Amino acid sequence: MKKFATFLIAATALFGGVAMAEEGPTPAKGISFSFEGPFGTFDRAQLQRGYKVYKEVCANCHSMKLLSFRNLADKGGPSFTEAQVKSLAATFKVQDGPNTKGEMFERAGLPSDRFPSPYPNAEAATAANGAMPPDLSLITKAREGWHGTFNQLWNGIGGPQYVYSVLTGYETPPADIAKEKPEGKYYNPYFQAGHWISMPPPLSDGQVTFDDGAPNKVDDMAKDVAAFLAWTAEPKMEERKQTGFEVLIYLAILAGLMYFVKKKVWAGVAH
Ligand code: HEC
């Protein structure tokens, strides 16, 4: 009887936890990416396409302050050439100064510049959009696609899936809440801070033309830009995985050697 009571309490705690975790935003769509798993790597062409989506669409509202243009040439990333990075950077306007007259001025971006913010300050960004468009540098690490400790241990936190789901998740609101629609907001059940989001659906089919001729439906562009933002949040991911793998091989060899050393050291010892 006592055992049964303990079981009941444990079960309630466990399932209560699960039930609580299930409230809130709809879990992200479980699409898969090339960079998942212990050996997953980024798909260069996809990162380059994702960059283009960021540049042509998202950069109009969102900043990406932690990334410099020259990072786009880094190993393990989109791997643009130095020359490509130079011309990509030059398409952005960057504030510099003060000059000898004490005035700030605008110039074309250089590879060493960070990605500039499209607005002069947070207030201007909020005023223009009804809410602050968050900086996207780390967004795939700052948001979870789903909840539950085991779920996340097994499937990762789902940050890139969250971004993908928000971008593809605009829906007609269910009739019962449609009349609650706040002015200037859109229904998106995947958005973590409630179902109403101030970002208008940013993508439409065919909006960005890819140099490699890859498909450019909303779904494709959302996937590509989510992959790109997974890279911006962890630019050294490939290096980390490779080092981890090498360390494991090293430890396996070391363990084997130690076994024989142990055998030899103890060989002459009488029982
Ligand atoms: C017209 C301006 C605009 C454009 C273009 C735009 N966004 Fe947004 N975005 C916003 C605003 C404003 C918010 C904040 C919404 C809110 O808080 O209600 C937002 C929120 C988001 C969020 C949710 C963040 C969170 O807090 O969970 C993500 C992810 C996002 N944007 C990604 C993108 C991506 C990727 C692109 C390019 C494909 C893009 N956005 C294009 C204005 C924009």
Boltz pocket constraint, residues with backbone or C-beta under 6 A from the ligand:
constraints:
  - pocket:
      binder: B
      contacts: [[A, 53], [A, 54], [A, 57], [A, 58], [A, 59], [A, 60], [A, 61], [A, 62], [A, 125], [A, 129], [A, 130], [A, 131], [A, 132], [A, 133], [A, 134], [A, 139], [A, 143], [A, 162], [A, 163], [A, 166], [A, 167], [A, 191], [A, 192], [A, 193], [A, 196], [A, 197], [A, 198], [A, 199], [A, 200], [A, 202], [A, 203], [A, 225]]
      max_distance: 6.0
